Amino acid sequence: MSAEIYKQQHELAKLIERYSKQDGVHPTAIPSLFLIRESIVTEPIARVNETSFCIIVQGEKEVLLAEERFRYGPTNYIVASVDLPVTGQVIKASSDIPYLALKLEFTPNQILEVLSDSDIRVGQKKNAKRAMFVSKLEASLLDAVFRLARLLENPKHIPVLAPLFTKEILYWILQGPHGESLEQMAIKGSNGQRIRDVIEHIIKNYDRSFKIEELAEIANMSVASLHRHFKEVTAMSPIQFQKQLRLQEARRMLLADSTDIADVAFQVGYESQSQFSREYSRMFGCPPRDDINRMREKSDQRMKHR
């Protein structure tokens, strides 16, 4: 790590600590910017990872997309170019040296704006690319992130400068070795953009059944092409993608206030409680009731830790 990068990460760490006094994800005065702090190694958490860019300035994290693992720390950054169901776990953190990270959400239109205003050569995008990647953090990218975060200390400048610094961050990502993975989601008619449309449809309708032909029609692809490109983008099939969404939402509902497992199973789209419990156990390691009790105990312990 260069001295310049180390210095800016040190300053970023102090800034994140200043605006996140306790563990958790903290929204900021910049609507798309979130600061994250964890003082303990966390349990694996299953959730939908929004389209976003994230850097860690202290600690390490591991993200599981289907069977693919992404591990990253202060020398890397991670990007999700579409919303993806993942399991994430902070694997390096302590009360003395907490995990500190910054997440920036963005939209396809913002990517398209950067492409239209730059000389980045747009490829043909015949083959869809994986929608999640880890890449090496360069000084130019970190500098743009640093200037964006420092706007929190001068909020009157946020309306004008935050969009400019966000645009610069996306520009440097697009210039990087995995730029095509980001670019494909904004180019109208590309295979990546078509798969993004299918992903959005599944997320909005995760609780209902649909035929693969319906998804192929949305993508304007053959069934075989849809399967191939969808798996390339998400590392899973459309049915596996939907299943993860259903089970994640069921877990959220059970943790929130519901104790009727059969009712929750029905609400997320399952017709059989036994199938729901079986697939839930396979994903989370134990049956729904045992898992929820374990999660609540962990949550109580974490609250005491605060």
N, C-alpha and C positions, 0 to 999 in steps of 0.2 A: 504494500500500500504506500503510495507516495505521500510525502509530507503535506502537500496541499490538500489531498483528499482526507487525510487523518485530521487535519486542523478543522476543516469544514464539518466533518462528522462529529467532532468533539463539540463544536458550537451548536450543531443541530441537536445533539443529545441534551445539552443544557436547555435549549429552547423547548424541546418536547417535555422534559421534566417540569419546566415552568408552567406549561399549559395542560399538564395531565398529572394532577397531584395524587391520583390513586389508579389502581389497575383498571384496565378496560379500554374500550374504544371511545374516543372523545371527538365529537364534531367541533369544528372551528368556525371562525367568522368568515372563512372562505368556504362556500357551500359544498364544494367537491373534495375538500381536504379533511382528512381524519388523522388524529394522532393516537398511537397505541402504546400502552405500557403494561407490562406483566412482570411481577417480582418473583414469580415461581414458575417452574416447569408445569405446563398445563396438560390437562387431559386432551386426547384427540377430540376435536369439535367438528361435527359435520354441518355444513352450511352451504348456501349458494354464494360463491365468490363473484362479486359484481365485476363488470368490465372495469379494470383498474390497473394502476402501476403502484408498486410498493417497494420501498427500500428499508432496510434495517440498519440502524446506526449502532446498535448494541445488542448482543445476543444472537441466537439462531432460531430458525423455524424450518419445519418440514411440512410440505403440502402433498397430499395424496390425491391424484386424479385417476380414478379407476385403479389400475395396478401400477401406475407410473408415479414415482416419487421425485419431488423437487425439493432439494435442500439448499437453503441460501442464508447468507449472513451479511456482514458489513461490506464485503467486496463485490456483492452481486445486487441485482434487482430482479424482481419477478413481474411479469405482465400477464394479465388475462384479457384476451381481446374479445371475449364474449362472456356472458354469465355462465358459470360452470358449477355443478355440485361437487364439492371437494371436502376432504377432511384435513384440517390443519392442526398443528401442534407446536407450541413453543417448546423447543428442546434445550435451550440454554438461557437461563435467567436466574437471578438471585435477588435478595433484598438489597444487597450492597451494589450489585451491577445488574439492574433490571433490563429486561428486553424492551427496547425502544424502537418504534418504527413509524413510518409515515406512509399513508395510503392516499392516492389521488385517483378519483373516479373520472372517467371521460366518456364521450359519446362518439359514434361513427362519424357524425357530422363534423366534430372537431378534427378528427383525422383527415377527413376529406378536405377541410379548409386548409390544413397544413400542406397537403399534397397539391392543391390547386395554386398555392402561393409560393411553392418551392420548385426546384429543378429536379426533384426526386423522380427518377424514371419509373413509370408504372409498368409492371410486367403483365404478361398475359394471364397469369394465375390459373393455369389449366388444372393444377393439382392443389387442393386445399392443404393448408399447413396446420400444425397443432396450435390450438388457441391459447396455450399456456407455455411460457418459456422463462428460463432463468438466463441472465446474461451478465457479463462483467460490467461493473460500474466504472464509467469513465469520468474524468474530472469535469468535462464540459457539461455532462448531464447533471452531476451532483451540484455544480455551481448554479444551474437554473433552479433546481429543487431548493437549494439554500436561499436563494433570493425570493422564491415564492413563500417559503415558510417564514422568512423574516418580515413579511407583510403583516403578520399577526401582531407585530410590535408597532405598526403604523397603519391601523385599519382604514384610515381615510383614503389610502392609496389602493385598496383592494379592488374597487369597481373597475379601475382603469388598468392596473398592472397585473392583477391575477390572471385574466384571460391571456395576456401576452406571455407571461412566464409559463403558463400551462401549455400554450402553443409551442414554446421553445422546448419544453420537456418532451412533448410528442415528436417534435422535429428530430431531436437527438436519438430517440428510440427508433424512429423510422430509418435513420441513417445507420443504425447498428446492424449486427449480423442477422438479427431475427426480424428486421423491419417488415418483411413480406407477410409475416404472421399477423401483424397489426394492420397493414395496408389492405389485405384481402377482405377484411370485414367492412370496409367503407366503399369499395369499388362496386358500383352497380353492375350486376350481371356476373360477377365473379363467383366461382364455386363456393368460396368462403362466405360471401354475402348471402348466397342462397341457403347455405346451412344455418347461418345466423337467423334467417327468417323462420326456419323450421324450429330452431331452439326457442325462439320467442313464442312460437305457437304452442310448443310442448309446455313451457313454463306457465303460460296463461291458462292452459287446459290440462294440467297435470292430473286432475282428479277424474277425468273421463277417458273412456276407451276410444281408440281410433285405429284405423287400419293403416298399414305402412303405405298403401297406395295413396291415401289422403296426404301423407307427408311428402311423398314423391311428387304429387301434383303441386303442392306449395313451392317446392324447390325447382319445379320444372325439370325434373331428372327422372331417369328410369329408377326402378326400385334398387337395382344392383348398384347404380352410381350413387344413389342416396346413401346406402349402407356404407359404401367405401369412403365417401367424402365425410360423412358424419363421424365415422370412427377415427378418421385421420384428424379431424378438428377436435373431438372431445375425448378420444381414447376409449369410447364405449359405443354401443349400439343405441338407437333411439329408445328401445324398450328399457335398456339398462339405465339410461339417462332419466326417463320418466320414473322408474322404480326408486332411484335415489332421491328424486324430488319428493315423491310420496312419503317415503320413510323419514326423510328429514322433517317434513311438515308434521307428520304424525308425532314425532318425538317432541317437536316444539309445542304442539297442542297438549300433549300429555304432561309436559313440564309446566305449562302455564297454569292450567286449572282442571283439566278433564281427567277423570279417573275411569271412565267407561271405555275400555279398550275396544270393544266391538263397535261402539258408536264412532270412535276416532277412525278405525279401520274403514268403516263405510264412508265417512266424510272425505277421506283422501283417495277413495276410488276402489277399495278392495271389496269384493263380494263375499269372501271367505275369511273369517277371523283366524282360522288355523293357518291359512296361507300367509296372512299378514304377520302373525307371530313367528312363523318359520323364517320368513324373509327378513323380518326385523332382527331376529336373533343372529342371522347370518351376517348382517351388516354391522350391528352394534355389539355383538359378542354375548348377549344374553337376552332372555325374553323381556317384553316391554315393561312389565311391572318391576322386575328386578333391576332393569336398567334405569328406570326413572327414580327408584329409591336410591340407587347408587349415585346418580347425578345430583340429587337433592342433598345428599350427605356431603358430596364434594363441594357443592355450592355453599353450604353452611360453613364448612371449614374455610373456604376462601373468604367469606364475609368476615369471619373471625380474624383472619390473617390481615385484613385491611385495618 
